[in-house]
Amino acid sequence: MKSPIEGLRKEFENRVKLGAMSMLAVNDNMGFNELKALLEVTDGNLSSHLHGLEKAGFIRVSKTFAGRKPQTTYAMTSKGREAFESHLAALEALIRQLK
Amino acid sequence: MKSPIEGLRKEFENRVKLGAMSMLAVNDNMGFNELKALLEVTDGNLSSHLHGLEKAGFIRVSKTFAGRKPQTTYAMTSKGREAFESHLAALEALIRQLK
């Protein structure tokens, strides 16, 4: 019997990371406050998890200006998409084993 | 838009906890070595996560003897089943949002 957790990635265990990646999977890029509002988490919590995802190369951070206001947006990298999709496939396989 | 991580439970974030609960969801009870072999984890790693699940009231530990050999087995509690099923439902909802 195959291990039910084979293929699950430690980097996506945390719910905030899982939520951020799932948002960025279906949105080309998102701002910090957009992610924060949707995930209902604190600034500190979100920025530490986004930093972790960036360091792992799974998301890319862009700093731009909206008029004179600085704006930070996040987007999934192809490396991130590949890793996240394999994690989701492993989650789906685990859930299927329980049906 | 509902938060994609609503309903996900911190107690089941960890892959070993997730794997142990999914094994105990489909097996009335399982021995330590059985869980260890299937999850492919170390003794220390497994026992710390099983202890966490026991403390949360999600699994029950039984100490019996097979002949003269002490045997530790684990089973899911009804509280554990309820919490785990709601976690799985939230995971399925998150994955569905991505399709």
N, CA and C atoms of all chains as a GROMACS GRO file, in nm:
protein
  594
    1MET      N    1   0.084  -0.118   0.000
    1MET     CA    2   0.000   0.000   0.000
    1MET      C    3   0.089   0.125   0.000
    2LYS      N    4   0.063   0.218  -0.091
    2LYS     CA    5   0.140   0.341  -0.103
    2LYS      C    6   0.112   0.430   0.018
    3SER      N    7   0.217   0.504   0.065
    3SER     CA    8   0.195   0.594   0.178
    3SER      C    9   0.094   0.700   0.136
    4PRO      N   10  -0.009   0.725   0.220
    4PRO     CA   11  -0.113   0.822   0.185
    4PRO      C   12  -0.059   0.965   0.178
    5ILE      N   13   0.063   0.984   0.235
    5ILE     CA   14   0.113   1.122   0.235
    5ILE      C   15   0.224   1.142   0.133
    6GLU      N   16   0.246   1.036   0.051
    6GLU     CA   17   0.348   1.048  -0.053
    6GLU      C   18   0.310   1.162  -0.147
    7GLY      N   19   0.402   1.251  -0.175
    7GLY     CA   20   0.374   1.359  -0.269
    7GLY      C   21   0.326   1.487  -0.202
    8LEU      N   22   0.285   1.477  -0.075
    8LEU     CA   23   0.245   1.600  -0.005
    8LEU      C   24   0.370   1.679   0.029
    9ARG      N   25   0.363   1.810   0.007
    9ARG     CA   26   0.484   1.892   0.023
    9ARG      C   27   0.478   1.974   0.151
   10LYS      N   28   0.583   1.966   0.229
   10LYS     CA   29   0.590   2.037   0.358
   10LYS      C   30   0.564   2.186   0.337
   11GLU      N   31   0.613   2.238   0.221
   11GLU     CA   32   0.603   2.384   0.200
   11GLU      C   33   0.458   2.432   0.194
   12PHE      N   34   0.364   2.339   0.165
   12PHE     CA   35   0.224   2.383   0.153
   12PHE      C   36   0.140   2.331   0.269
   13GLU      N   37   0.200   2.280   0.373
   13GLU     CA   38   0.122   2.228   0.486
   13GLU      C   39   0.039   2.340   0.548
   14ASN      N   40   0.104   2.455   0.571
   14ASN     CA   41   0.038   2.564   0.643
   14ASN      C   42  -0.082   2.617   0.566
   15ARG      N   43  -0.191   2.641   0.639
   15ARG     CA   44  -0.318   2.683   0.572
   15ARG      C   45  -0.302   2.816   0.500
   16VAL      N   46  -0.225   2.908   0.557
   16VAL     CA   47  -0.212   3.040   0.493
   16VAL      C   48  -0.135   3.024   0.361
   17LYS      N   49  -0.030   2.942   0.364
   17LYS     CA   50   0.045   2.918   0.239
   17LYS      C   51  -0.045   2.848   0.137
   18LEU      N   52  -0.120   2.748   0.186
   18LEU     CA   53  -0.211   2.673   0.097
   18LEU      C   54  -0.315   2.768   0.036
   19GLY      N   55  -0.368   2.857   0.121
   19GLY     CA   56  -0.468   2.952   0.073
   19GLY      C   57  -0.411   3.052  -0.024
   20ALA      N   58  -0.292   3.104   0.006
   20ALA     CA   59  -0.230   3.203  -0.083
   20ALA      C   60  -0.202   3.140  -0.220
   21MET      N   61  -0.148   3.019  -0.220
   21MET     CA   62  -0.116   2.952  -0.347
   21MET      C   63  -0.246   2.923  -0.424
   22SER      N   64  -0.352   2.887  -0.354
   22SER     CA   65  -0.476   2.856  -0.428
   22SER      C   66  -0.535   2.984  -0.488
   23MET      N   67  -0.519   3.098  -0.418
   23MET     CA   68  -0.565   3.226  -0.474
   23MET      C   69  -0.482   3.263  -0.597
   24LEU      N   70  -0.349   3.246  -0.584
   24LEU     CA   71  -0.260   3.284  -0.694
   24LEU      C   72  -0.267   3.185  -0.810
   25ALA      N   73  -0.325   3.068  -0.783
   25ALA     CA   74  -0.341   2.969  -0.892
   25ALA      C   75  -0.451   3.012  -0.988
   26VAL      N   76  -0.545   3.091  -0.935
   26VAL     CA   77  -0.659   3.130  -1.021
   26VAL      C   78  -0.664   3.280  -1.045
   27ASN      N   79  -0.559   3.351  -1.002
   27ASN     CA   80  -0.546   3.495  -1.030
   27ASN      C   81  -0.402   3.524  -1.072
   28ASP      N   82  -0.387   3.592  -1.186
   28ASP     CA   83  -0.252   3.613  -1.237
   28ASP      C   84  -0.163   3.682  -1.134
   29ASN      N   85  -0.215   3.787  -1.072
   29ASN     CA   86  -0.140   3.843  -0.959
   29ASN      C   87  -0.237   3.912  -0.864
   30MET      N   88  -0.196   3.920  -0.740
   30MET     CA   89  -0.282   3.975  -0.636
   30MET      C   90  -0.200   4.065  -0.544
   31GLY      N   91  -0.268   4.167  -0.490
   31GLY     CA   92  -0.200   4.256  -0.396
   31GLY      C   93  -0.203   4.199  -0.255
   32PHE      N   94  -0.117   4.254  -0.170
   32PHE     CA   95  -0.106   4.205  -0.031
   32PHE      C   96  -0.241   4.217   0.040
   33ASN      N   97  -0.302   4.334   0.029
   33ASN     CA   98  -0.428   4.356   0.104
   33ASN      C   99  -0.542   4.270   0.053
   34GLU      N  100  -0.540   4.242  -0.077
   34GLU     CA  101  -0.640   4.152  -0.136
   34GLU      C  102  -0.627   4.013  -0.074
   35LEU      N  103  -0.504   3.962  -0.069
   35LEU     CA  104  -0.478   3.830  -0.011
   35LEU      C  105  -0.516   3.830   0.137
   36LYS      N  106  -0.476   3.938   0.205
   36LYS     CA  107  -0.501   3.946   0.349
   36LYS      C  108  -0.653   3.943   0.378
   37ALA      N  109  -0.729   4.018   0.299
   37ALA     CA  110  -0.875   4.024   0.321
   37ALA      C  111  -0.939   3.888   0.294
   38LEU      N  112  -0.896   3.823   0.186
   38LEU     CA  113  -0.958   3.694   0.148
   38LEU      C  114  -0.921   3.583   0.245
   39LEU      N  115  -0.796   3.587   0.292
   39LEU     CA  116  -0.750   3.478   0.380
   39LEU      C  117  -0.782   3.506   0.527
   40GLU      N  118  -0.823   3.629   0.555
   40GLU     CA  119  -0.861   3.669   0.692
   40GLU      C  120  -0.747   3.641   0.791
   41VAL      N  121  -0.628   3.692   0.760
   41VAL     CA  122  -0.511   3.672   0.846
   41VAL      C  123  -0.449   3.808   0.876
   42THR      N  124  -0.357   3.810   0.974
   42THR     CA  125  -0.293   3.938   1.009
   42THR      C  126  -0.181   3.970   0.909
   43ASP      N  127  -0.139   4.096   0.907
   43ASP     CA  128  -0.029   4.139   0.821
   43ASP      C  129   0.095   4.052   0.844
   44GLY      N  130   0.130   4.039   0.972
   44GLY     CA  131   0.254   3.968   1.006
   44GLY      C  132   0.250   3.823   0.963
   45ASN      N  133   0.134   3.761   0.988
   45ASN     CA  134   0.116   3.619   0.953
   45ASN      C  135   0.130   3.601   0.802
   46LEU      N  136   0.058   3.684   0.726
   46LEU     CA  137   0.060   3.671   0.581
   46LEU      C  138   0.200   3.701   0.526
   47SER      N  139   0.263   3.809   0.573
   47SER     CA  140   0.393   3.843   0.512
   47SER      C  141   0.498   3.737   0.541
   48SER      N  142   0.491   3.675   0.660
   48SER     CA  143   0.594   3.572   0.687
   48SER      C  144   0.574   3.450   0.596
   49HIS      N  145   0.446   3.414   0.571
   49HIS     CA  146   0.423   3.297   0.484
   49HIS      C  147   0.453   3.329   0.337
   50LEU      N  148   0.419   3.452   0.295
   50LEU     CA  149   0.450   3.490   0.156
   50LEU      C  150   0.602   3.494   0.137
   51HIS      N  151   0.674   3.540   0.240
   51HIS     CA  152   0.820   3.543   0.231
   51HIS      C  153   0.875   3.400   0.214
   52GLY      N  154   0.817   3.307   0.288
   52GLY     CA  155   0.859   3.167   0.277
   52GLY      C  156   0.838   3.113   0.136
   53LEU      N  157   0.722   3.145   0.079
   53LEU     CA  158   0.689   3.098  -0.057
   53LEU      C  159   0.782   3.163  -0.160
   54GLU      N  160   0.818   3.291  -0.135
   54GLU     CA  161   0.909   3.361  -0.227
   54GLU      C  162   1.048   3.299  -0.220
   55LYS      N  163   1.094   3.273  -0.096
   55LYS     CA  164   1.229   3.214  -0.078
   55LYS      C  165   1.237   3.076  -0.145
   56ALA      N  166   1.123   3.004  -0.146
   56ALA     CA  167   1.121   2.871  -0.208
   56ALA      C  168   1.111   2.882  -0.360
   57GLY      N  169   1.094   3.005  -0.408
   57GLY     CA  170   1.083   3.025  -0.553
   57GLY      C  171   0.946   2.994  -0.609
   58PHE      N  172   0.846   2.988  -0.522
   58PHE     CA  173   0.712   2.949  -0.568
   58PHE      C  174   0.627   3.070  -0.607
   59ILE      N  175   0.664   3.188  -0.553
   59ILE     CA  176   0.593   3.309  -0.596
   59ILE      C  177   0.694   3.419  -0.627
   60ARG      N  178   0.652   3.516  -0.704
   60ARG     CA  179   0.736   3.630  -0.742
   60ARG      C  180   0.670   3.756  -0.687
   61VAL      N  181   0.750   3.847  -0.634
   61VAL     CA  182   0.697   3.971  -0.574
   61VAL      C  183   0.733   4.087  -0.665
   62SER      N  184   0.636   4.173  -0.696
   62SER     CA  185   0.665   4.292  -0.778
   62SER      C  186   0.627   4.416  -0.698
   63LYS      N  187   0.719   4.514  -0.703
   63LYS     CA  188   0.693   4.641  -0.633
   63LYS      C  189   0.670   4.746  -0.742
   64THR      N  190   0.552   4.805  -0.745
   64THR     CA  191   0.523   4.907  -0.847
   64THR      C  192   0.459   5.027  -0.776
   65PHE      N  193   0.425   5.130  -0.854
   65PHE     CA  194   0.357   5.247  -0.796
   65PHE      C  195   0.221   5.261  -0.862
   66ALA      N  196   0.117   5.280  -0.783
   66ALA     CA  197  -0.016   5.316  -0.835
   66ALA      C  198  -0.028   5.465  -0.806
   67GLY      N  199   0.004   5.544  -0.912
   67GLY     CA  200   0.017   5.689  -0.888
   67GLY      C  201   0.140   5.709  -0.802
   68ARG      N  202   0.123   5.769  -0.682
   68ARG     CA  203   0.244   5.790  -0.598
   68ARG      C  204   0.249   5.686  -0.487
   69LYS      N  205   0.150   5.592  -0.494
   69LYS     CA  206   0.140   5.495  -0.384
   69LYS      C  207   0.215   5.367  -0.421
   70PRO      N  208   0.309   5.321  -0.334
   70PRO     CA  209   0.380   5.196  -0.362
   70PRO      C  210   0.283   5.078  -0.352
   71GLN      N  211   0.300   4.980  -0.440
   71GLN     CA  212   0.207   4.865  -0.443
   71GLN      C  213   0.288   4.736  -0.458
   72THR      N  214   0.257   4.639  -0.372
   72THR     CA  215   0.327   4.510  -0.381
   72THR      C  216   0.230   4.406  -0.432
   73THR      N  217   0.268   4.337  -0.539
   73THR     CA  218   0.180   4.231  -0.591
   73THR      C  219   0.258   4.100  -0.599
   74TYR      N  220   0.181   3.993  -0.594
   74TYR     CA  221   0.240   3.859  -0.591
   74TYR      C  222   0.185   3.778  -0.708
   75ALA      N  223   0.270   3.692  -0.763
   75ALA     CA  224   0.227   3.603  -0.872
   75ALA      C  225   0.296   3.469  -0.855
   76MET      N  226   0.229   3.364  -0.899
   76MET     CA  227   0.287   3.230  -0.889
   76MET      C  228   0.391   3.211  -0.999
   77THR      N  229   0.503   3.147  -0.966
   77THR     CA  230   0.604   3.115  -1.068
   77THR      C  231   0.568   2.978  -1.130
   78SER      N  232   0.632   2.945  -1.241
   78SER     CA  233   0.603   2.813  -1.302
   78SER      C  234   0.649   2.702  -1.208
   79LYS      N  235   0.761   2.727  -1.137
   79LYS     CA  236   0.809   2.628  -1.038
   79LYS      C  237   0.702   2.609  -0.928
   80GLY      N  238   0.642   2.723  -0.889
   80GLY     CA  239   0.538   2.717  -0.785
   80GLY      C  240   0.416   2.643  -0.833
   81ARG      N  241   0.377   2.671  -0.960
   81ARG     CA  242   0.258   2.604  -1.015
   81ARG      C  243   0.279   2.453  -1.020
   82GLU      N  244   0.397   2.411  -1.064
   82GLU     CA  245   0.427   2.268  -1.075
   82GLU      C  246   0.423   2.201  -0.937
   83ALA      N  247   0.487   2.265  -0.839
   83ALA     CA  248   0.492   2.208  -0.704
   83ALA      C  249   0.352   2.204  -0.642
   84PHE      N  250   0.277   2.313  -0.663
   84PHE     CA  251   0.144   2.321  -0.603
   84PHE      C  252   0.050   2.220  -0.666
   85GLU      N  253   0.058   2.204  -0.796
   85GLU     CA  254  -0.030   2.108  -0.865
   85GLU      C  255   0.000   1.965  -0.819
   86SER      N  256   0.127   1.935  -0.795
   86SER     CA  257   0.159   1.798  -0.749
   86SER      C  258   0.111   1.779  -0.605
   87HIS      N  259   0.116   1.887  -0.526
   87HIS     CA  260   0.064   1.878  -0.389
   87HIS      C  261  -0.087   1.854  -0.391
   88LEU      N  262  -0.156   1.928  -0.474
   88LEU     CA  263  -0.302   1.911  -0.484
   88LEU      C  264  -0.339   1.771  -0.531
   89ALA      N  265  -0.262   1.719  -0.626
   89ALA     CA  266  -0.289   1.583  -0.677
   89ALA      C  267  -0.272   1.482  -0.563
   90ALA      N  268  -0.171   1.503  -0.479
   90ALA     CA  269  -0.149   1.411  -0.366
   90ALA      C  270  -0.262   1.425  -0.264
   91LEU      N  271  -0.309   1.547  -0.242
   91LEU     CA  272  -0.422   1.567  -0.149
   91LEU      C  273  -0.547   1.497  -0.203
   92GLU      N  274  -0.570   1.513  -0.335
   92GLU     CA  275  -0.687   1.448  -0.396
   92GLU      C  276  -0.677   1.296  -0.384
   93ALA      N  277  -0.557   1.242  -0.403
   93ALA     CA  278  -0.537   1.096  -0.392
   93ALA      C  279  -0.565   1.050  -0.250
   94LEU      N  280  -0.520   1.128  -0.151
   94LEU     CA  281  -0.543   1.092  -0.011
   94LEU      C  282  -0.694   1.091   0.017
   95ILE      N  283  -0.763   1.194  -0.030
   95ILE     CA  284  -0.908   1.204  -0.006
   95ILE      C  285  -0.980   1.090  -0.077
   96ARG      N  286  -0.938   1.059  -0.197
   96ARG     CA  287  -1.003   0.949  -0.274
   96ARG      C  288  -0.991   0.816  -0.199
   97GLN      N  289  -0.876   0.793  -0.134
   97GLN     CA  290  -0.856   0.667  -0.059
   97GLN      C  291  -0.957   0.654   0.055
   98LEU      N  292  -1.016   0.766   0.096
   98LEU     CA  293  -1.107   0.762   0.211
   98LEU      C  294  -1.252   0.744   0.168
   99LYS      N  295  -1.275   0.746   0.036
   99LYS     CA  296  -1.415   0.737  -0.010
   99LYS      C  297  -1.460   0.590  -0.021
  100MET      N  298  -1.654   3.675  -0.150
  100MET     CA  299  -1.591   3.545  -0.173
  100MET      C  300  -1.546   3.486  -0.038
  101LYS      N  301  -1.584   3.362  -0.014
  101LYS     CA  302  -1.549   3.294   0.110
  101LYS      C  303  -1.398   3.267   0.114
  102SER      N  304  -1.337   3.275   0.233
  102SER     CA  305  -1.194   3.246   0.242
  102SER      C  306  -1.172   3.100   0.204
  103PRO      N  307  -1.074   3.073   0.117
  103PRO     CA  308  -1.051   2.936   0.072
  103PRO      C  309  -1.001   2.845   0.183
  104ILE      N  310  -0.956   2.909   0.294
  104ILE     CA  311  -0.901   2.823   0.400
  104ILE      C  312  -0.996   2.811   0.518
  105GLU      N  313  -1.119   2.866   0.497
  105GLU     CA  314  -1.219   2.855   0.604
  105GLU      C  315  -1.248   2.707   0.629
  106GLY      N  316  -1.245   2.666   0.754
  106GLY     CA  317  -1.280   2.528   0.786
  106GLY      C  318  -1.160   2.436   0.792
  107LEU      N  319  -1.043   2.483   0.741
  107LEU     CA  320  -0.923   2.400   0.753
  107LEU      C  321  -0.874   2.408   0.897
  108ARG      N  322  -0.835   2.293   0.951
  108ARG     CA  323  -0.799   2.288   1.094
  108ARG      C  324  -0.649   2.277   1.112
  109LYS      N  325  -0.596   2.366   1.195
  109LYS     CA  326  -0.451   2.370   1.220
  109LYS      C  327  -0.402   2.233   1.267
  110GLU      N  328  -0.487   2.161   1.344
  110GLU     CA  329  -0.442   2.034   1.401
  110GLU      C  330  -0.409   1.930   1.294
  111PHE      N  331  -0.463   1.949   1.173
  111PHE     CA  332  -0.438   1.848   1.069
  111PHE      C  333  -0.347   1.903   0.959
  112GLU      N  334  -0.283   2.016   0.980
  112GLU     CA  335  -0.196   2.072   0.875
  112GLU      C  336  -0.080   1.976   0.845
  113ASN      N  337  -0.020   1.925   0.954
  113ASN     CA  338   0.101   1.844   0.936
  113ASN      C  339   0.073   1.715   0.859
  114ARG      N  340   0.161   1.681   0.766
  114ARG     CA  341   0.136   1.564   0.678
  114ARG      C  342   0.126   1.434   0.757
  115VAL      N  343   0.208   1.422   0.861
  115VAL     CA  344   0.206   1.296   0.936
  115VAL      C  345   0.073   1.283   1.011
  116LYS      N  346   0.026   1.394   1.070
  116LYS     CA  347  -0.106   1.391   1.138
  116LYS      C  348  -0.216   1.361   1.035
  117LEU      N  349  -0.207   1.427   0.919
  117LEU     CA  350  -0.307   1.406   0.813
  117LEU      C  351  -0.308   1.260   0.768
  118GLY      N  352  -0.186   1.205   0.754
  118GLY     CA  353  -0.174   1.065   0.710
  118GLY      C  354  -0.225   0.968   0.815
  119ALA      N  355  -0.190   0.993   0.941
  119ALA     CA  356  -0.233   0.904   1.049
  119ALA      C  357  -0.386   0.905   1.060
  120MET      N  358  -0.445   1.025   1.055
  120MET     CA  359  -0.592   1.032   1.064
  120MET      C  360  -0.657   0.963   0.944
  121SER      N  361  -0.598   0.977   0.827
  121SER     CA  362  -0.662   0.914   0.709
  121SER      C  363  -0.652   0.761   0.719
  122MET      N  364  -0.543   0.712   0.778
  122MET     CA  365  -0.531   0.566   0.799
  122MET      C  366  -0.634   0.518   0.902
  123LEU      N  367  -0.648   0.595   1.011
  123LEU     CA  368  -0.740   0.555   1.118
  123LEU      C  369  -0.885   0.580   1.078
  124ALA      N  370  -0.906   0.658   0.971
  124ALA     CA  371  -1.044   0.680   0.924
  124ALA      C  372  -1.096   0.555   0.855
  125VAL      N  373  -1.004   0.476   0.801
  125VAL     CA  374  -1.049   0.358   0.725
  125VAL      C  375  -1.005   0.227   0.789
  126ASN      N  376  -0.948   0.237   0.910
  126ASN     CA  377  -0.911   0.118   0.988
  126ASN      C  378  -0.954   0.138   1.132
  127ASP      N  379  -1.029   0.042   1.187
  127ASP     CA  380  -1.082   0.061   1.323
  127ASP      C  381  -0.971   0.093   1.423
  128ASN      N  382  -0.863   0.016   1.417
  128ASN     CA  383  -0.745   0.054   1.497
  128ASN      C  384  -0.620   0.000   1.431
  129MET      N  385  -0.510   0.067   1.461
  129MET     CA  386  -0.383   0.032   1.399
  129MET      C  387  -0.272   0.039   1.501
  130GLY      N  388  -0.172  -0.046   1.484
  130GLY     CA  389  -0.056  -0.047   1.573
  130GLY      C  390   0.044   0.059   1.532
  131PHE      N  391   0.134   0.094   1.626
  131PHE     CA  392   0.235   0.197   1.600
  131PHE      C  393   0.320   0.160   1.479
  132ASN      N  394   0.368   0.036   1.477
  132ASN     CA  395   0.460  -0.002   1.368
  132ASN      C  396   0.391  -0.007   1.233
  133GLU      N  397   0.263  -0.040   1.235
  133GLU     CA  398   0.184  -0.041   1.111
  133GLU      C  399   0.177   0.102   1.055
  134LEU      N  400   0.144   0.197   1.142
  134LEU     CA  401   0.134   0.338   1.100
  134LEU      C  402   0.271   0.386   1.053
  135LYS      N  403   0.373   0.348   1.128
  135LYS     CA  404   0.509   0.395   1.096
  135LYS      C  405   0.552   0.345   0.957
  136ALA      N  406   0.523   0.218   0.931
  136ALA     CA  407   0.564   0.159   0.802
  136ALA      C  408   0.488   0.226   0.686
  137LEU      N  409   0.358   0.247   0.705
  137LEU     CA  410   0.277   0.304   0.596
  137LEU      C  411   0.310   0.451   0.571
  138LEU      N  412   0.339   0.523   0.678
  138LEU     CA  413   0.364   0.667   0.663
  138LEU      C  414   0.511   0.696   0.633
  139GLU      N  415   0.594   0.592   0.649
  139GLU     CA  416   0.739   0.607   0.621
  139GLU      C  417   0.800   0.723   0.700
  140VAL      N  418   0.779   0.721   0.831
  140VAL     CA  419   0.834   0.826   0.918
  140VAL      C  420   0.913   0.760   1.031
  141THR      N  421   0.989   0.843   1.105
  141THR     CA  422   1.068   0.788   1.215
  141THR      C  423   0.979   0.767   1.339
  142ASP      N  424   1.028   0.686   1.432
  142ASP     CA  425   0.956   0.662   1.558
  142ASP      C  426   0.922   0.794   1.628
  143GLY      N  427   1.026   0.876   1.641
  143GLY     CA  428   1.011   1.001   1.716
  143GLY      C  429   0.909   1.094   1.651
  144ASN      N  430   0.918   1.104   1.519
  144ASN     CA  431   0.828   1.192   1.443
  144ASN      C  432   0.684   1.145   1.461
  145LEU      N  433   0.662   1.014   1.442
  145LEU     CA  434   0.526   0.960   1.453
  145LEU      C  435   0.473   0.974   1.595
  146SER      N  436   0.555   0.937   1.695
  146SER     CA  437   0.500   0.940   1.831
  146SER      C  438   0.467   1.082   1.875
  147SER      N  439   0.544   1.181   1.829
  147SER     CA  440   0.511   1.319   1.873
  147SER      C  441   0.380   1.365   1.810
  148HIS      N  442   0.358   1.325   1.683
  148HIS     CA  443   0.232   1.368   1.619
  148HIS      C  444   0.111   1.290   1.674
  149LEU      N  445   0.131   1.161   1.702
  149LEU     CA  446   0.021   1.083   1.760
  149LEU      C  447  -0.014   1.138   1.899
  150HIS      N  448   0.091   1.178   1.973
  150HIS     CA  449   0.066   1.237   2.106
  150HIS      C  450  -0.018   1.364   2.094
  151GLY      N  451   0.014   1.446   1.992
  151GLY     CA  452  -0.062   1.570   1.970
  151GLY      C  453  -0.208   1.539   1.939
  152LEU      N  454  -0.232   1.437   1.857
  152LEU     CA  455  -0.369   1.399   1.820
  152LEU      C  456  -0.444   1.343   1.942
  153GLU      N  457  -0.368   1.270   2.026
  153GLU     CA  458  -0.431   1.214   2.148
  153GLU      C  459  -0.469   1.328   2.244
  154LYS      N  460  -0.378   1.422   2.262
  154LYS     CA  461  -0.402   1.536   2.352
  154LYS      C  462  -0.524   1.617   2.304
  155ALA      N  463  -0.541   1.624   2.173
  155ALA     CA  464  -0.655   1.700   2.117
  155ALA      C  465  -0.784   1.618   2.127
  156GLY      N  466  -0.772   1.492   2.171
  156GLY     CA  467  -0.891   1.407   2.186
  156GLY      C  468  -0.938   1.347   2.055
  157PHE      N  469  -0.850   1.348   1.954
  157PHE     CA  470  -0.892   1.299   1.822
  157PHE      C  471  -0.863   1.150   1.804
  158ILE      N  472  -0.768   1.098   1.885
  158ILE     CA  473  -0.745   0.952   1.879
  158ILE      C  474  -0.736   0.898   2.021
  159ARG      N  475  -0.758   0.768   2.035
  159ARG     CA  476  -0.753   0.698   2.164
  159ARG      C  477  -0.639   0.596   2.156
  160VAL      N  478  -0.562   0.584   2.262
  160VAL     CA  479  -0.450   0.491   2.264
  160VAL      C  480  -0.485   0.375   2.357
  161SER      N  481  -0.463   0.252   2.311
  161SER     CA  482  -0.488   0.135   2.397
  161SER      C  483  -0.358   0.058   2.410
  162LYS      N  484  -0.330   0.019   2.538
  162LYS     CA  485  -0.210  -0.060   2.564
  162LYS      C  486  -0.258  -0.202   2.601
  163THR      N  487  -0.220  -0.300   2.521
  163THR     CA  488  -0.263  -0.438   2.550
  163THR      C  489  -0.140  -0.529   2.540
  164PHE      N  490  -0.160  -0.658   2.563
  164PHE     CA  491  -0.050  -0.754   2.548
  164PHE      C  492  -0.087  -0.856   2.441
  165ALA      N  493   0.004  -0.881   2.350
  165ALA     CA  494  -0.011  -0.991   2.252
  165ALA      C  495   0.082  -1.100   2.305
  166GLY      N  496   0.020  -1.195   2.380
  166GLY     CA  497   0.105  -1.290   2.451
  166GLY      C  498   0.174  -1.212   2.562
  167ARG      N  499   0.309  -1.215   2.561
  167ARG     CA  500   0.378  -1.140   2.669
  167ARG      C  501   0.433  -1.008   2.615
  168LYS      N  502   0.396  -0.979   2.488
  168LYS     CA  503   0.453  -0.861   2.426
  168LYS      C  504   0.356  -0.742   2.439
  169PRO      N  505   0.401  -0.628   2.493
  169PRO     CA  506   0.312  -0.512   2.504
  169PRO      C  507   0.281  -0.457   2.364
  170GLN      N  508   0.157  -0.414   2.345
  170GLN     CA  509   0.118  -0.365   2.211
  170GLN      C  510   0.038  -0.236   2.228
  171THR      N  511   0.076  -0.134   2.149
  171THR     CA  512   0.004  -0.006   2.155
  171THR      C  513  -0.076   0.010   2.027
  172THR      N  514  -0.206   0.031   2.040
  172THR     CA  515  -0.288   0.053   1.920
  172THR      C  516  -0.362   0.185   1.932
  173TYR      N  517  -0.395   0.238   1.816
  173TYR     CA  518  -0.458   0.370   1.807
  173TYR      C  519  -0.591   0.357   1.734
  174ALA      N  520  -0.689   0.437   1.778
  174ALA     CA  521  -0.819   0.440   1.710
  174ALA      C  522  -0.870   0.583   1.711
  175MET      N  523  -0.949   0.617   1.610
  175MET     CA  524  -1.004   0.751   1.600
  175MET      C  525  -1.122   0.762   1.695
  176THR      N  526  -1.135   0.876   1.764
  176THR     CA  527  -1.253   0.901   1.848
  176THR      C  528  -1.362   0.964   1.761
  177SER      N  529  -1.484   0.970   1.814
  177SER     CA  530  -1.592   1.032   1.734
  177SER      C  531  -1.563   1.181   1.718
  178LYS      N  532  -1.503   1.241   1.822
  178LYS     CA  533  -1.464   1.383   1.810
  178LYS      C  534  -1.362   1.399   1.696
  179GLY      N  535  -1.268   1.304   1.690
  179GLY     CA  536  -1.166   1.307   1.585
  179GLY      C  537  -1.227   1.291   1.448
  180ARG      N  538  -1.323   1.196   1.437
  180ARG     CA  539  -1.386   1.172   1.307
  180ARG      C  540  -1.459   1.297   1.260
  181GLU      N  541  -1.530   1.360   1.350
  181GLU     CA  542  -1.606   1.481   1.314
  181GLU      C  543  -1.512   1.593   1.267
  182ALA      N  544  -1.405   1.614   1.344
  182ALA     CA  545  -1.310   1.722   1.310
  182ALA      C  546  -1.240   1.690   1.178
  183PHE      N  547  -1.201   1.564   1.160
  183PHE     CA  548  -1.127   1.526   1.039
  183PHE      C  549  -1.217   1.537   0.917
  184GLU      N  550  -1.343   1.493   0.931
  184GLU     CA  551  -1.434   1.500   0.815
  184GLU      C  552  -1.459   1.645   0.774
  185SER      N  553  -1.466   1.736   0.874
  185SER     CA  554  -1.489   1.876   0.837
  185SER      C  555  -1.364   1.934   0.771
  186HIS      N  556  -1.245   1.888   0.816
  186HIS     CA  557  -1.120   1.933   0.753
  186HIS      C  558  -1.114   1.884   0.608
  187LEU      N  559  -1.149   1.759   0.586
  187LEU     CA  560  -1.147   1.703   0.450
  187LEU      C  561  -1.246   1.777   0.360
  188ALA      N  562  -1.363   1.809   0.415
  188ALA     CA  563  -1.463   1.881   0.335
  188ALA      C  564  -1.408   2.017   0.293
  189ALA      N  565  -1.336   2.083   0.386
  189ALA     CA  566  -1.279   2.215   0.354
  189ALA      C  567  -1.168   2.200   0.249
  190LEU      N  568  -1.088   2.093   0.259
  190LEU     CA  569  -0.984   2.069   0.158
  190LEU      C  570  -1.048   2.046   0.021
  191GLU      N  571  -1.156   1.965   0.020
  191GLU     CA  572  -1.224   1.937  -0.107
  191GLU      C  573  -1.281   2.065  -0.166
  192ALA      N  574  -1.335   2.152  -0.080
  192ALA     CA  575  -1.392   2.279  -0.129
  192ALA      C  576  -1.281   2.365  -0.188
  193LEU      N  577  -1.166   2.368  -0.123
  193LEU     CA  578  -1.053   2.448  -0.174
  193LEU      C  579  -1.011   2.396  -0.311
  194ILE      N  580  -0.999   2.264  -0.322
  194ILE     CA  581  -0.955   2.204  -0.450
  194ILE      C  582  -1.060   2.230  -0.558
  195ARG      N  583  -1.188   2.221  -0.522
  195ARG     CA  584  -1.296   2.244  -0.621
  195ARG      C  585  -1.288   2.385  -0.677
  196GLN      N  586  -1.255   2.483  -0.590
  196GLN     CA  587  -1.245   2.623  -0.634
  196GLN      C  588  -1.138   2.639  -0.742
  197LEU      N  589  -1.046   2.544  -0.749
  197LEU     CA  590  -0.934   2.559  -0.842
  197LEU      C  591  -0.961   2.492  -0.977
  198LYS      N  592  -1.075   2.422  -0.985
  198LYS     CA  593  -1.103   2.348  -1.110
  198LYS      C  594  -1.174   2.438  -1.211
   0.00000   0.00000   0.00000
